[in-house]
Amino acid sequence: MSQKTTGDAIPTFIRDMCPVGLSFVQKTVEAAVAALGDDIRNWPDASPVTLQDPAYVGVTVMAMQGRHSYTRIRTPRRAGIHLGARSREGGPGQ
């Protein structure tokens, strides 16, 4: 799932203050374009479409204003924590 960076999806006053765009794995180039912008088509090796392998769990592609390429970032992984267990535990305020 991707969140398009259009004014009807994200308020423009928030969108315009965010200097980075992030995308985890995407199934299609069109979804990658929706998340990161049309320029991702020029960087096929950096495309989030190439993150399909389980080895890329937790890897995101980042676009930053003023940079002419994309960067991959691996988010920290917490061993032993699973989404199902965390949702049963509840979060803050639950």
Sequence and secondary structure as in RCSB ss.txt:
>XXXX:A:sequence
MSQKTTGDAIPTFIRDMCPVGLSFVQKTVEAAVAALGDDIRNWPDASPVTLQDPAYVGVTVMAMQGRHSYTRIRT
PRRAGIHLGARSREGGPGQ
>XXXX:A:secstr
     STTTS HHHHTT  EEEE   SSHHHHHHHH GGGGG GGG GGG  SGGGTTEEEEEETT SSEEEEE 
   TT  HHHHHHH  TT 
